[in-house]
Amino acid sequence: MPAMPLLSILMLLPTLFASALAGECPDWSAPQAQAEMARLGETLARWDDHYHRQGKSLVADELYDQSRQHLLRLQRCFNLPDAAPDPLASARGPMPHPIAHTGVDKLPDEQAMRRWLAGKHDVWMQPKVDGVAVSLIFQQGRLVRLLSRGDGVQGHDWSRHIPALGAVTRQLPQPMDLVLQGELYKRLDGHVQAQAGSVNARGSVAGLLARKQLDTDQGASIGLFVWDWPQGPQSQEARLEQLAAMGFVDSQRYSIAIDSPEQAAEMRLRWYRSALPFATDGVILRQGRRPPAERWQAKPPYWIAAWKYPFSQALAEVREVRFRVGRTGKVTPILHVAPVELDDRRISQVSLGSLARWHKLDIRPGDQVAISLAGLTIPRFDAVVHRMLVRRPVASPPAGRYDAHSCWQAGADCDDQFIARLSWMSGKQGLAMQAIGPGTWRRLVDAGLVTTLVDWLELDTQALAAVPGLGAARARQLHDNFAAARLQPFRQWLTALGAPLPQGVPLEADWSTLAARSADAWQALTGVGGARSKQLEVFFATEDVQAIATQLGGYRIAGFQRSNDTAEQ
């Protein structure tokens, strides 16, 4: 079925939005609400028009669906009349269909599927092929007319493409007159929907069919899945058998009778993870027997429903833009979004990667963004889908505020970088303390117990136990970890402090000797290049780092003690 004409979209409230957005409405004035919704409506209308008149999908199908739902949610929030544009406003063509194309209700989850199946018999399941819906009109066994779905009642004549559609059965074994309904799809080799997604299959076919003419290769890339024979035999089994005999074998191959909700769920998952010759976006459930075709209407009937696959992209509303400062001073913008679900994962934030990228995209609270999963686990920002008219200000860190040698102590605007330094220090690449992460360090910093990078060396269990959220047992564990860290070798301490030492460079000296080295002296060592030698010189010469080294000498950490301190021992 086409990407944009979603006749039942007004009746759908996906679980995604039910859980993430229910009961949460923007704090807008009435004029702003009207203006924002009008703009979103214009965007939807533009997407519809490009798809129906030009065969171009400006946005992924699932993002379109979710954007339309977002508009409906806003209308409910502000108790405004339905202003959503008719998705089929530009779809209607001049050619009437012999039999109307029905819509299809969308089932948002397994519970809805079970409710739909309750009390129904003779139910069949097919893949919901991700293509472009058409009517095929045969006369005396020959395909003579091909009509786009349009608004379900009238479509556009695509019959000019029939000679190029080499992969489509155009001549029946018998000289029959009949009307079929089906999906023209992009032919794919071993496509696994769970892994590859939709690969813009629907948009590709729509774009080809919008052309004035197709060449042989383009036509051969298009397949046909017949999903209904409106005036065929009464039983679905008989229809499928006769369709296969006519040459439409996929209709029978990819149809199965369903006896239970469990079987439906199992089959849906199997098709989602199996190699198929086309992209799919869910499954279709249909009763084998239905009313006569002459009574069909261009709206969702009771005897057919779609159960779509999980979103591969989620539309998320930006709640806040925060800026995380890392150990080396890199600033990473983080979008905090209204929680959404992707592949059973609840996503509430996503990284933009760099401050420059945020400046270029200019994302503000209220904007709608597309999020997917990279490697099936890591939230990934994909694109801005819709921007707010009223742009809320966002204060970002000034250029040059943070670098590799800022925030060696706790202080105003320094918490993120300072805690990142502490986390690096306690991590496996540093002093390898067990079960000490950013949360623990933040508690100690907030309690005022750690203000420099090594203050924790003088904390006793009594002071630690007094920190909110720790307790006596955790305090003893921390104290043991801190005591063990004292015994780490000099080189490990340097790494923990963030010294840019290349692997394999020998270190037989103490702090004072290393701090006296020039960049040229560092570069004379095997494995130290020009850039690294300058970094090392700057690191050891940094006043804050020297102060930390002095502290460590006072705590009698190996390698940091002055020569007279060592002699006194």
C-alpha positions as CSV (number, residue, x, y, z in Angstrom):
1,M,0.0,0.0,0.0
2,P,1.3,3.5,-0.7
3,A,3.5,5.3,1.8
4,M,1.3,8.3,2.5
5,P,-2.3,7.3,1.9
6,L,-2.8,5.8,5.4
7,L,-6.6,5.8,5.7
8,S,-6.8,4.5,9.1
9,I,-4.0,6.7,10.6
10,L,-6.6,8.8,12.4
11,M,-7.7,5.7,14.4
12,L,-4.2,4.6,15.4
13,L,-2.5,5.4,18.6
14,P,0.8,3.5,18.6
15,T,2.2,2.1,21.8
16,L,5.2,4.3,21.2
17,F,3.3,7.5,21.8
18,A,0.9,6.1,24.3
19,S,3.8,5.3,26.7
20,A,6.0,8.3,25.9
21,L,3.6,11.2,25.4
22,A,0.3,10.4,27.0
23,G,-0.8,13.2,29.3
24,E,2.1,15.5,28.3
25,C,1.2,18.6,26.4
26,P,3.3,21.6,25.4
27,D,3.1,24.8,27.4
28,W,2.0,26.9,24.5
29,S,-0.4,29.8,24.2
30,A,-3.4,29.3,22.0
31,P,-2.0,31.4,19.1
32,Q,1.3,29.5,19.2
33,A,-0.5,26.1,19.3
34,Q,-2.5,27.1,16.2
35,A,0.6,28.4,14.4
36,E,2.7,25.3,15.2
37,M,0.0,22.9,14.2
38,A,-0.6,24.8,11.0
39,R,3.1,24.5,10.1
40,L,3.2,20.8,10.8
41,G,0.0,20.4,8.7
42,E,1.7,22.2,5.8
43,T,4.7,19.9,6.1
44,L,2.5,16.8,6.0
45,A,0.6,18.2,3.0
46,R,3.9,18.8,1.2
47,W,5.1,15.3,1.9
48,D,1.8,13.9,0.6
49,D,1.9,16.0,-2.6
50,H,5.5,15.0,-3.4
51,Y,4.7,11.3,-2.9
52,H,1.4,11.2,-4.9
53,R,2.2,13.6,-7.7
54,Q,6.0,13.1,-8.1
55,G,6.6,9.7,-6.7
56,K,9.1,11.1,-4.2
57,S,9.2,10.1,-0.5
58,L,10.7,13.1,1.4
59,V,10.5,11.2,4.6
60,A,10.6,7.6,5.7
61,D,7.1,6.0,5.9
62,E,7.2,5.3,9.6
63,L,8.3,8.9,10.3
64,Y,5.4,10.1,8.3
65,D,3.0,8.0,10.3
66,Q,4.5,9.2,13.6
67,S,4.5,12.9,12.5
68,R,0.8,12.6,11.7
69,Q,0.1,11.1,15.1
70,H,2.1,14.0,16.6
71,L,-0.3,16.4,15.0
72,L,-3.3,14.5,16.2
73,R,-1.9,14.5,19.8
74,L,-1.5,18.3,19.7
75,Q,-5.0,18.7,18.5
76,R,-6.2,16.7,21.5
77,C,-4.0,18.6,23.8
78,F,-5.5,22.0,22.8
79,N,-9.0,20.7,22.1
80,L,-8.9,22.0,18.5
81,P,-10.8,20.6,15.5
82,D,-9.1,18.1,13.2
83,A,-6.8,20.2,11.0
84,A,-4.8,17.2,9.7
85,P,-4.5,17.5,5.9
86,D,-6.2,14.8,3.8
87,P,-3.4,12.4,3.0
88,L,-5.1,11.6,-0.3
89,A,-5.7,15.2,-1.3
90,S,-3.4,15.0,-4.3
91,A,-3.7,11.2,-4.8
92,R,-7.0,11.0,-6.6
93,G,-6.7,10.3,-10.3
94,P,-9.0,10.5,-13.3
95,M,-9.5,6.7,-13.7
96,P,-12.1,4.9,-11.6
97,H,-11.2,1.5,-10.1
98,P,-13.5,-1.3,-11.1
99,I,-13.4,-2.4,-7.4
100,A,-12.6,0.1,-4.6
101,H,-9.4,-0.4,-2.7
102,T,-10.2,-0.8,1.0
103,G,-8.1,0.8,3.7
104,V,-6.6,-1.3,6.5
105,D,-6.7,-0.8,10.3
106,K,-3.3,-0.8,11.9
107,L,-2.9,-2.9,15.1
108,P,-0.3,-1.2,17.3
109,D,0.7,-4.2,19.4
110,E,0.2,-7.9,20.2
111,Q,-2.7,-7.1,22.6
112,A,-4.5,-5.4,19.8
113,M,-3.9,-8.3,17.5
114,R,-5.4,-10.7,20.0
115,R,-8.5,-8.5,20.4
116,W,-8.9,-8.4,16.6
117,L,-8.6,-12.2,16.3
118,A,-11.0,-12.9,19.1
119,G,-14.1,-14.6,17.7
120,K,-12.8,-14.7,14.1
121,H,-12.4,-17.8,12.1
122,D,-10.9,-18.7,8.7
123,V,-8.1,-16.0,9.2
124,W,-5.1,-15.9,6.8
125,M,-1.8,-14.1,7.1
126,Q,0.4,-12.5,4.4
127,P,3.5,-10.3,4.5
128,K,2.6,-6.6,4.2
129,V,4.7,-6.0,1.1
130,D,6.3,-2.6,1.1
131,G,5.4,-1.3,-2.4
132,V,2.8,0.6,-4.3
133,A,-0.8,-0.6,-4.5
134,V,-2.4,-1.1,-7.9
135,S,-5.4,-2.5,-9.7
136,L,-4.6,-4.9,-12.6
137,I,-7.3,-5.3,-15.3
138,F,-7.1,-8.3,-17.5
139,Q,-9.2,-8.8,-20.7
140,Q,-9.2,-12.1,-22.5
141,G,-6.3,-13.1,-20.3
142,R,-4.1,-10.1,-21.2
143,L,-3.1,-7.3,-18.8
144,V,-4.5,-4.2,-20.5
145,R,-4.7,-1.6,-17.7
146,L,-2.7,-0.8,-14.6
147,L,-4.2,1.8,-12.2
148,S,-2.5,3.4,-9.2
149,R,-4.5,3.1,-5.9
150,G,-5.0,6.9,-5.8
151,D,-7.7,7.6,-3.2
152,G,-9.0,4.0,-3.4
153,V,-11.9,5.1,-5.7
154,Q,-10.0,6.7,-8.5
155,G,-6.3,6.4,-9.5
156,H,-3.9,7.3,-12.2
157,D,-3.3,5.2,-15.4
158,W,0.1,3.6,-15.4
159,S,-0.7,1.3,-18.3
160,R,2.1,2.8,-20.3
161,H,4.5,0.8,-18.1
162,I,3.0,-2.6,-18.8
163,P,5.4,-3.5,-21.7
164,A,8.4,-2.9,-19.5
165,L,7.2,-5.0,-16.5
166,G,9.0,-8.2,-17.6
167,A,8.8,-9.8,-14.1
168,V,5.0,-9.3,-13.9
169,T,2.6,-11.9,-15.3
170,R,1.0,-10.1,-18.2
171,Q,-0.7,-13.0,-20.0
172,L,-2.9,-15.6,-18.2
173,P,-3.1,-19.2,-19.2
174,Q,-6.8,-18.8,-19.9
175,P,-8.6,-16.0,-21.8
176,M,-10.2,-14.6,-18.7
177,D,-11.6,-11.2,-17.7
178,L,-10.7,-10.3,-14.2
179,V,-9.6,-7.6,-11.8
180,L,-6.7,-8.2,-9.3
181,Q,-5.4,-5.9,-6.6
182,G,-1.8,-6.1,-5.5
183,E,1.5,-4.4,-4.8
184,L,4.2,-3.5,-7.2
185,Y,7.5,-3.8,-5.3
186,K,11.2,-3.4,-5.7
187,R,12.7,-6.9,-6.3
188,L,15.3,-7.7,-3.7
189,D,17.6,-10.7,-3.3
190,G,17.3,-12.4,0.1
191,H,16.1,-9.3,1.9
192,V,15.9,-9.7,5.7
193,Q,13.7,-6.9,7.1
194,A,15.0,-7.1,10.7
195,Q,18.5,-6.5,9.4
196,A,18.2,-4.3,6.4
197,G,15.0,-2.3,7.0
198,S,12.9,-0.9,4.2
199,V,15.9,0.3,2.1
200,N,13.5,2.9,0.6
201,A,12.0,0.2,-1.5
202,R,8.6,1.8,-1.6
203,G,9.9,5.2,-2.6
204,S,12.1,3.6,-5.3
205,V,9.1,2.0,-7.0
206,A,7.0,5.0,-6.6
207,G,9.7,7.1,-8.3
208,L,10.0,4.7,-11.2
209,L,6.2,4.6,-11.8
210,A,6.0,8.4,-11.8
211,R,8.2,8.5,-14.9
212,K,6.8,8.9,-18.3
213,Q,8.5,5.7,-19.5
214,L,10.5,2.8,-18.1
215,D,13.3,1.0,-19.9
216,T,13.6,-2.8,-19.8
217,D,16.0,-3.0,-16.8
218,Q,13.9,-0.6,-14.8
219,G,10.8,-2.6,-15.5
220,A,12.5,-5.9,-14.7
221,S,13.4,-4.5,-11.2
222,I,9.7,-4.3,-10.3
223,G,7.8,-7.4,-9.0
224,L,4.1,-8.0,-8.2
225,F,2.5,-9.5,-5.2
226,V,-1.2,-10.1,-5.7
227,W,-2.9,-9.8,-2.4
228,D,-6.6,-10.0,-3.5
229,W,-8.9,-11.2,-6.2
230,P,-12.0,-9.3,-5.3
231,Q,-14.4,-11.3,-7.5
232,G,-12.6,-14.6,-7.2
233,P,-13.8,-17.8,-5.4
234,Q,-15.5,-17.4,-2.0
235,S,-12.8,-19.2,0.0
236,Q,-9.3,-17.8,0.4
237,E,-7.8,-21.3,-0.2
238,A,-9.5,-21.6,-3.6
239,R,-8.5,-18.1,-4.6
240,L,-4.8,-18.8,-3.8
241,E,-4.8,-22.1,-5.7
242,Q,-6.3,-20.4,-8.8
243,L,-4.0,-17.4,-8.5
244,A,-1.0,-19.8,-8.4
245,A,-2.3,-21.6,-11.5
246,M,-2.4,-18.2,-13.3
247,G,1.2,-17.5,-12.5
248,F,0.9,-15.6,-9.3
249,V,2.7,-18.2,-7.2
250,D,3.9,-15.8,-4.4
251,S,0.3,-15.2,-3.3
252,Q,0.0,-18.8,-2.3
253,R,3.7,-19.2,-1.2
254,Y,3.4,-16.3,1.3
255,S,-0.1,-16.9,2.7
256,I,-0.8,-19.1,5.7
257,A,-4.0,-20.0,7.6
258,I,-3.8,-18.8,11.2
259,D,-5.4,-20.8,14.0
260,S,-4.2,-18.8,17.1
261,P,-2.7,-15.5,18.2
262,E,0.5,-17.5,19.1
263,Q,0.8,-18.8,15.6
264,A,0.3,-15.3,14.2
265,A,3.0,-13.9,16.5
266,E,5.4,-16.7,15.5
267,M,4.8,-16.3,11.8
268,R,5.2,-12.5,12.0
269,L,8.6,-12.9,13.7
270,R,9.7,-15.6,11.2
271,W,8.9,-13.4,8.2
272,Y,10.6,-10.4,9.9
273,R,13.8,-12.4,10.3
274,S,13.7,-14.5,7.1
275,A,15.0,-13.7,3.7
276,L,12.3,-12.6,1.3
277,P,12.3,-11.2,-2.2
278,F,10.8,-7.9,-1.2
279,A,10.8,-5.4,1.7
280,T,7.9,-5.6,4.2
281,D,6.7,-3.4,7.0
282,G,4.5,-5.9,8.8
283,V,1.9,-8.5,8.2
284,I,-1.7,-8.5,6.9
285,L,-4.4,-10.5,8.7
286,R,-7.6,-11.1,6.7
287,Q,-10.7,-13.3,7.0
288,G,-11.0,-15.8,4.2
289,R,-14.6,-14.9,3.5
290,R,-15.7,-11.3,3.1
291,P,-18.6,-9.3,1.6
292,P,-19.1,-9.1,-2.2
293,A,-16.6,-6.9,-4.0
294,E,-19.3,-4.6,-5.2
295,R,-19.9,-3.5,-1.5
296,W,-16.2,-2.6,-0.8
297,Q,-15.4,1.0,0.1
298,A,-12.3,3.0,0.3
299,K,-12.1,2.7,4.1
300,P,-10.8,0.1,6.6
301,P,-13.3,-2.9,6.7
302,Y,-13.8,-5.2,9.6
303,W,-12.3,-8.2,7.9
304,I,-8.7,-7.0,7.3
305,A,-6.0,-5.5,9.6
306,A,-2.3,-4.9,9.5
307,W,0.2,-5.6,12.3
308,K,3.3,-3.6,11.6
309,Y,6.8,-4.4,12.5
310,P,8.7,-2.4,15.2
311,F,9.9,1.0,14.2
312,S,13.4,1.1,12.9
313,Q,13.3,4.9,13.3
314,A,11.4,6.7,16.0
315,L,10.2,10.3,16.0
316,A,11.3,11.9,19.3
317,E,10.5,15.3,20.7
318,V,13.5,17.2,22.0
319,R,13.0,18.2,25.6
320,E,16.4,19.7,26.4
321,V,19.8,20.2,24.8
322,R,22.7,19.6,27.3
323,F,26.4,19.8,26.7
324,R,28.6,17.1,28.2
325,V,32.3,18.0,28.6
326,G,34.7,15.1,28.4
327,R,38.1,14.5,30.1
328,T,40.0,16.1,27.2
329,G,37.6,19.1,27.0
330,K,35.6,17.9,24.0
331,V,32.1,19.2,24.2
332,T,29.3,16.7,23.2
333,P,25.8,18.0,22.7
334,I,23.2,15.5,24.2
335,L,19.6,15.6,23.1
336,H,17.3,14.7,25.9
337,V,14.1,13.5,24.3
338,A,10.6,12.3,25.4
339,P,11.2,8.6,25.9
340,V,10.6,6.4,22.8
341,E,11.0,2.6,22.2
342,L,13.2,1.0,19.5
343,D,13.6,-2.8,19.4
344,D,12.4,-3.1,23.0
345,R,14.9,-0.4,24.1
346,R,13.7,2.7,25.9
347,I,15.6,5.8,24.5
348,S,15.6,9.1,26.4
349,Q,18.8,10.7,25.0
350,V,21.1,10.7,22.0
351,S,24.4,12.2,21.2
352,L,25.1,14.6,18.4
353,G,28.8,13.9,18.4
354,S,30.2,17.4,18.2
355,L,29.4,21.0,19.1
356,A,30.0,22.0,15.4
357,R,27.2,19.6,14.3
358,W,24.8,21.1,16.8
359,H,25.6,24.6,15.6
360,K,25.0,23.5,12.0
361,L,21.7,21.7,12.8
362,D,20.5,24.3,15.4
363,I,18.3,21.8,17.3
364,R,16.1,23.3,19.9
365,P,13.6,22.1,22.5
366,G,10.3,21.1,20.9
367,D,11.9,20.0,17.6
368,Q,11.1,16.5,16.3
369,V,14.1,14.4,15.4
370,A,14.5,10.9,14.0
371,I,16.4,8.3,16.1
372,S,17.5,4.8,15.2
373,L,19.8,2.2,16.7
374,A,23.4,1.8,15.5
375,G,24.5,-1.8,15.8
376,L,21.1,-2.6,17.3
377,T,22.2,-1.1,20.6
378,I,23.5,2.5,20.4
379,P,21.0,5.3,19.9
380,R,21.8,7.3,16.8
381,F,20.6,10.7,15.7
382,D,19.5,10.6,12.0
383,A,17.8,13.9,11.1
384,V,15.7,16.8,12.1
385,V,12.1,16.0,10.9
386,H,10.2,19.1,12.0
387,R,11.3,22.3,13.6
388,M,9.4,24.5,16.0
389,L,8.3,27.9,14.8
390,V,9.1,29.5,18.2
391,R,12.8,28.8,18.8
392,R,13.7,28.5,22.4
393,P,17.2,29.8,23.3
394,V,19.9,27.3,24.2
395,A,23.1,28.4,25.9
396,S,26.1,26.4,24.7
397,P,29.6,26.6,26.1
398,P,31.6,29.5,24.6
399,A,34.4,28.6,22.1
400,G,37.7,27.9,23.9
401,R,36.1,27.4,27.3
402,Y,37.3,23.8,27.6
403,D,40.5,22.1,26.5
404,A,42.8,19.3,27.6
405,H,44.0,21.4,30.5
406,S,40.8,23.0,31.9
407,C,39.0,21.9,35.0
408,W,41.6,20.0,37.0
409,Q,39.6,21.0,40.1
410,A,35.9,21.0,40.9
411,G,34.3,24.4,40.3
412,A,31.7,26.4,38.4
413,D,31.0,24.9,35.0
414,C,33.6,22.2,35.6
415,D,31.7,19.3,37.1
416,D,31.4,17.3,33.9
417,Q,35.1,17.5,32.9
418,F,36.4,17.1,36.4
419,I,34.2,14.0,37.0
420,A,35.3,12.6,33.6
421,R,38.9,13.0,34.8
422,L,38.1,11.2,38.0
423,S,36.3,8.4,36.1
424,W,39.3,8.0,33.8
425,M,41.6,7.8,36.8
426,S,39.6,5.1,38.5
427,G,38.9,3.1,35.2
428,K,40.7,0.1,33.9
429,Q,43.1,2.1,31.9
430,G,44.0,4.1,35.0
431,L,44.2,2.8,38.6
432,A,41.7,0.0,38.0
433,M,39.5,0.6,41.0
434,Q,36.6,-1.8,41.3
435,A,33.0,-0.6,40.9
436,I,33.7,3.2,41.1
437,G,32.1,5.2,38.3
438,P,30.8,8.7,37.6
439,G,27.9,8.3,40.0
440,T,30.2,7.6,43.0
441,W,32.5,10.4,42.1
442,R,29.6,12.9,41.7
443,R,28.5,12.0,45.2
444,L,31.9,12.7,46.6
445,V,32.2,16.0,44.7
446,D,28.7,17.1,45.7
447,A,29.6,16.4,49.3
448,G,32.7,18.6,49.0
449,L,35.1,15.8,49.9
450,V,36.8,15.8,46.5
451,T,37.8,19.1,45.0
452,T,41.1,18.2,43.4
453,L,42.0,15.1,41.4
454,V,43.6,13.2,44.3
455,D,41.8,14.5,47.5
456,W,40.2,11.0,47.9
457,L,43.6,9.6,49.0
458,E,43.1,11.2,52.5
459,L,39.4,10.1,53.0
460,D,38.7,7.6,55.8
461,T,35.7,5.3,56.1
462,Q,34.0,7.6,58.6
463,A,34.0,10.5,56.1
464,L,32.9,8.2,53.3
465,A,30.1,6.7,55.3
466,A,28.6,10.1,56.0
467,V,28.1,10.8,52.2
468,P,24.4,10.5,51.3
469,G,23.7,7.3,49.4
470,L,26.9,5.4,50.4
471,G,26.6,3.8,53.8
472,A,29.1,1.9,55.9
473,A,29.6,-1.2,53.7
474,R,30.1,0.9,50.6
475,A,32.4,3.2,52.5
476,R,34.7,0.3,53.5
477,Q,34.8,-0.9,49.9
478,L,35.8,2.5,48.6
479,H,38.4,2.9,51.3
480,D,39.9,-0.4,50.3
481,N,40.0,0.6,46.7
482,F,41.6,3.9,47.5
483,A,44.3,2.1,49.6
484,A,45.0,-0.4,46.8
485,A,45.4,2.5,44.3
486,R,48.3,3.9,46.3
487,L,50.3,0.8,45.4
488,Q,49.9,1.2,41.6
489,P,53.2,1.8,39.8
490,F,54.4,5.2,38.7
491,R,53.6,4.7,35.0
492,Q,50.0,3.7,35.9
493,W,49.6,6.8,37.9
494,L,50.8,8.9,35.0
495,T,48.3,7.3,32.7
496,A,45.6,7.8,35.3
497,L,46.4,11.5,35.4
498,G,46.0,11.7,31.6
499,A,49.7,11.9,30.6
500,P,49.8,11.4,26.7
501,L,52.4,8.6,26.9
502,P,52.7,6.3,23.9
503,Q,52.6,2.6,24.6
504,G,56.1,1.1,24.9
505,V,58.0,4.3,25.8
506,P,60.4,3.4,28.7
507,L,60.0,5.4,31.9
508,E,62.9,4.9,34.3
509,A,62.8,8.4,35.8
510,D,60.6,10.1,38.5
511,W,58.2,13.0,38.1
512,S,60.8,15.8,38.6
513,T,63.0,14.3,35.9
514,L,60.1,13.9,33.4
515,A,58.8,17.4,34.1
516,A,62.3,18.9,33.3
517,R,62.3,17.3,29.8
518,S,61.9,19.6,26.7
519,A,59.9,18.6,23.7
520,D,63.1,17.8,21.9
521,A,64.2,15.5,24.7
522,W,60.8,13.7,24.5
523,Q,61.1,13.4,20.7
524,A,64.5,11.7,21.0
525,L,62.7,8.7,22.6
526,T,61.7,5.9,20.2
527,G,58.0,6.0,19.5
528,V,57.5,9.7,20.3
529,G,56.7,12.0,17.4
530,G,56.7,15.7,17.1
531,A,53.1,16.4,18.0
532,R,53.2,13.9,21.0
533,S,56.4,15.4,22.3
534,K,54.9,18.9,22.4
535,Q,51.8,17.4,24.2
536,L,54.1,15.8,26.8
537,E,56.0,19.0,27.4
538,V,52.8,21.0,27.9
539,F,51.3,18.3,30.2
540,F,54.3,18.2,32.6
541,A,54.6,22.0,32.5
542,T,50.9,22.7,33.3
543,E,50.6,24.4,36.7
544,D,47.6,22.4,37.8
545,V,49.2,19.1,37.0
546,Q,52.4,20.1,38.9
547,A,50.2,20.9,41.9
548,I,48.6,17.5,41.7
549,A,52.1,15.9,41.5
550,T,53.1,17.8,44.6
551,Q,50.0,16.5,46.4
552,L,50.9,12.9,45.3
553,G,54.4,13.4,46.6
554,G,52.9,14.5,50.0
555,Y,50.9,11.2,50.0
556,R,54.1,9.3,49.3
557,I,53.0,7.9,46.0
558,A,55.9,6.2,44.2
559,G,57.6,8.3,41.6
560,F,56.2,11.6,42.8
561,Q,58.3,12.1,46.0
562,R,61.1,14.6,46.1
563,S,64.6,13.1,46.6
564,N,64.9,14.4,50.2
565,D,61.4,12.8,51.0
566,T,62.7,9.5,49.7
567,A,65.8,9.7,51.8
568,E,63.8,10.4,54.9
569,Q,62.0,7.1,54.4
